């Protein structure tokens, strides 16, 4: 497994100094901040104007929308977090200085964080569905070879409480889980692959 700091970086061909590119990214950022109730008023012109303090306030706020445990109030924390999240472009001290020539880089980093936060929020919303929640939990039991009976019982109780799933829909979910279990039995009966035997 390669170390995170040795992962290859993509050649950055984005038009980071182009005003239209910066404006498009900035509008995307502001829309997200407004929807997320960012506590400080922020105009498009302010976001397009290099301001190191503004950058650190925004980036820390946005990443906390991804995960409350994320912190990036300084250069070291942000660089480590971007490595962890597999940000594909080089980020160094010069870029994070907030200098005018590198403001486009910082706008792009904020835009990256915003898109990541949106994906994270969509996943959270999807997991709120009892059916999806059940399938995910049952699949985890399947992969870890543990009993899923408690997961099934909880699912049926939730469905009875909110009354949104018909008997046929429950049977469809059961069939899907049985298919997974049959697949697992088939793989187990085939025994280890040649690759596994060598190991």
Secondary structure by P-SEA (a helix, b strand, c coil): ccccccccccccccccccaaaaaaaaaaaaaaaaaacccccccccccccccaaaaaaaaaaaaaaaccccccccaaaaaaaaaaaccccccccccccccccaaaaaaaaaaaaaaaaaaaaaaaaaaccaaaaaaaaaaaaaaacccaaaaaaaaaaaaaacccccaaaaaaaaaaaaaaaaaaaaaaaaccccccccc
